[in-house]
Amino acid sequence: MAGIYIHIPFCRTRCIYCDFHSGTDMSVQERYITALCSELDLRIGELKDSPIHTLYIGGGTPSQLSPEALSRLFAHLSQYITWSECREITIECNPDDLSDSYIAHLRTLPINRISMGIQSFDDNDLRFLRRRHTAQAALDAIARCQAAGYNNISIDLIYGLPNQTLEAWSKNIDIALSAGIQHLSAYALIYEEGTALMRLKQQGLVQECNDELSLSMYSLLIDRLEEAGMHRYEISNFALPHHEAQHNSSYWNDTHYLGLGAAAHSYDGSTRRYNPCDTRTYIDNLEQAQCCYDEEVLTERDRYNDMLLTRLRTRQGIDEAKVATQFNPTYINYMYRMAQPHIASGNIEHADGFLRITRQGLFISDSIISDLFIVE
């Protein structure tokens, strides 16, 4: 079993907080699709004939692709993917791209899951974040997708915005739940280097949400969503039963995947490959039928640390029996030893053959995971 991720680096405008690789130059869109098809031809062998069970088209803003470009991409993917066996085919979309005609075109393709970057249902927040849509436009886009037959819709929200109150965040949650979605991803606002948001902070024009309020927002999110039947299966991800994101879950459970496009990453169990974060460099190389990734061969320590970082983010946690077959006993013994203080404090639960971070420990999960890392 394997997955494919495709990065689409085009956006109509740049959001204030975003540090993902993207740009607003649409003039190379056709060349980029041709490059993606070439890279797929050159690299599909890395999956070693594993059946492809998930496809995720992310960005950037994939819904900035023209219907013709999307159709050409899917026609080429059809050479390698048996759609009836591909369980989840996701495309990320901006609400204001999802016109009736665009959704109708999506329905002609094998896409069965829509991931919508909404970020907030408050128009003041949206203006601050430099999002293109309004709150009502987001709700209208969800309704149009549902009317067209999509019953696996995910949305993204951000909390911890400057001046955001707990009451305002609670209203965001109310609106999200009323929209009839199946999946929600929620992230605390991060001030990334090089973003417009970081520049505003450095100029003293915005102030970060304090930790206490941010934790209250996260705690409220967990309570409200789980009361509504959306269980937390990863630190930032919630879903109704049987609607967990299968492709994203592959990143947390050691499934192999091929990443295509500028800035895309790949993983085959022992090696990670990183495509260049430059769209024109990516296109120029593929037009010469040359892949241009950097490669990192993982040591056992690298794989151990990756396992901690990914699996401890999940509600299931670390399967001790499975991990014992993958790593030298020295690593496992170290993991248990370093976990003991956190077990004693109630931040890690050791039960039923699993190590997992508890509800209490979620608020300091980064610190807990770091404590279990093996460093030089």
C-alpha positions, 0 to 999 in steps of 0.5 A, a space after each residue: 500500500 502506498 500514497 502519492 502527494 502532488 504539490 500545486 504551488 499556485 495561489 491567487 494571493 499570499 496569506 499573511 501566515 503562510 510559509 508553504 512553497 507557493 507563488 502567484 505567477 500562473 503563467 507556468 501552469 501548463 509547463 508545471 503540469 507537463 513537468 508533474 507528468 514527467 516526474 511521475 513517469 520517472 519516479 513511479 518505480 520508487 513505489 515498487 509496484 505497491 498499489 496506490 490507495 491514497 492521492 492527495 493534491 495539496 498546495 498552494 491552492 490546487 483549485 487555482 488549476 484550470 479544469 483543463 489542467 486538472 483533467 490532463 493531470 488525472 488522465 496521466 495519473 490514470 496510467 498508474 492508479 486504479 481508481 476503484 482501488 484508490 480509497 481516498 482522492 483529496 484535493 485542497 480548495 479555496 472556498 471562493 474557487 468552488 463555483 457550481 461549474 468548478 465543482 461540476 468539473 471536479 465531479 467528473 474526476 475520481 476525487 472523493 474528498 474535499 479539503 477546504 482552507 477556511 481558517 475562520 468564520 469571522 470576517 475580521 479574522 479573514 481580512 487580517 489573514 488576507 484570505 480571499 473569501 468571506 465567512 458566508 462564502 465559505 458556508 456557501 461553498 460547503 453547501 454547494 459541495 454537499 449538494 453536488 454529492 460530496 459527503 467527505 468534506 474537511 475544513 481547516 481552522 486556525 485559533 490563537 489569532 491576535 485579539 481572538 477571544 475564547 467566545 469568538 473561537 467558540 462561535 467558530 466551532 459552533 458554525 463549523 459543526 452546524 455546516 455538516 462537515 465530516 472532518 476538521 483540522 485545527 491549528 494554533 497560529 504560528 509565527 513563521 520566519 519570513 512571513 508577513 505575520 512575523 514582520 508585523 510581530 517584529 514591528 510590534 503591530 501584533 501580539 501573540 496569543 498567550 499560552 494560557 488562552 491558546 490552551 483554553 481554546 484547544 481544550 474547548 475544541 476537543 470537548 466540543 468536537 468530541 461531544 458532537 461525535 468528532 473524535 480526535 485521532 491526531 493532535 490537530 485532526 478530528 473526524 466523524 467515525 470512518 472519516 479520518 484522513 487516510 492519506 495524512 494518516 500514512 505520514 503517521 503510520 510509516 506508509 510509503 508515499 511518493 511526493 511530486 512537484 516543487 517542494 514535495 517530499 517522498 519516503 520509502 521506508 529508508 530514504 527521504 527525498 526533497 524536491 527543490 522549493 523553486 517552481 522554475 528550477 523544478 520545471 527546467 529540470 523535468 523539461 530535461 527529463 532530470 529529477 532534482 531531489 536531495 536525498 537523505 538515507 535514514 539511520 536507525 536513530 533517524 527512523 526511531 526519532 521519526 517514529 516518536 514524532 509521528 506516532 505519539 501525535 496520534 491518539 492510538 500512540 506507539 504499538 509496542 509489538 510493532 516497534 519491537 520488530 523494527 528497532 534494536 532493543 537498545 532503542 526500545 529500552 531507552 524509550 521506556 526509560 525516558 517515558 517513565 517520568 511522564 508515565 508517573 506524572 500522568 502525561 503518558 499512558 502505558 496500557 494495552 500494549 501501547 504508549 500514548 500521550 494522555 489528554 493532560 499531556 497533549 498540552 506539552 506534547 512537543 516537550 514529551 516527544 523531545 524527551 524521548 528522542 535519541 540525540 548525538 
